[in-house]
Amino acid sequence: MDIIDFCYGEDYTLNVTFEDGTKAIKDMKPLLNRGVFQALQDERFFRSAELDDGVIRWPNGADFCPDAFYQEVKNRLLQ
């Protein structure tokens, strides 16, 4: 499921809209100490993400799988 829009929220979150209209908040804080995501600790760098073919990407190659996040969101709604 592609992401069609996003904006930055507070405290390293992303407000995401999927192609079916589902909206969700992605908390990036748990990833900030891992590999390529460490660069996102710099808030200016965190805010340099772009939407590329349905995926949010940063200039250093960091991204997250929109399909996995979409499934996570749907699973939360079913609980």
C-alpha positions in Angstrom: 0.0 0.0 0.0 1.6 3.2 -1.1 1.9 6.4 0.9 0.4 9.3 -1.0 1.1 12.1 1.5 2.9 12.8 4.7 3.8 15.7 7.0 6.0 16.0 10.0 4.5 15.7 13.5 6.0 16.4 16.8 8.8 14.5 18.4 10.0 12.5 15.4 6.7 11.4 14.1 5.3 11.3 10.6 1.6 11.9 9.8 1.0 9.5 6.9 -1.8 9.1 4.4 -2.1 5.8 2.5 -3.6 5.5 -1.0 -6.9 4.1 0.4 -7.3 7.2 2.6 -6.1 5.5 5.8 -4.3 8.0 8.0 -1.7 7.0 10.7 1.1 8.3 12.8 4.5 6.7 12.4 6.7 7.1 15.5 10.3 7.0 14.3 11.9 7.3 17.7 12.3 3.5 18.2 14.5 3.4 15.1 16.8 6.4 15.8 19.5 4.2 17.3 19.7 1.8 14.4 22.0 1.8 11.4 21.1 4.4 8.8 18.3 5.8 11.0 20.9 7.3 13.5 21.3 10.2 11.1 17.7 11.1 11.7 18.5 12.1 15.3 19.5 15.5 13.7 16.0 17.1 13.5 16.9 19.1 10.4 18.0 15.8 8.6 14.9 14.1 9.9 12.8 16.8 8.2 14.6 16.3 4.8 12.6 13.2 3.9 10.8 13.1 0.5 8.0 10.9 -0.9 9.4 8.7 -3.7 7.1 6.2 -5.4 4.9 5.7 -2.4 7.8 5.4 0.1 9.2 8.1 2.5 13.0 8.3 2.0 15.8 10.3 3.4 18.9 11.4 1.5 21.1 8.8 3.2 19.0 5.9 1.9 16.9 5.4 5.1 13.3 4.5 4.5 10.6 2.2 6.0 8.4 -0.3 4.3 4.9 1.3 3.8 3.3 -2.2 3.3 4.5 -3.4 6.7 3.5 -0.1 8.4 0.1 -0.3 6.7 -0.4 -3.9 8.0 0.6 -2.7 11.5 -2.0 0.0 11.4 -4.7 -2.3 10.2 -3.9 -4.9 12.9 -4.1 -2.2 15.5 -7.6 -1.2 14.2 -8.8 -4.8 14.5 -7.8 -5.2 18.2 
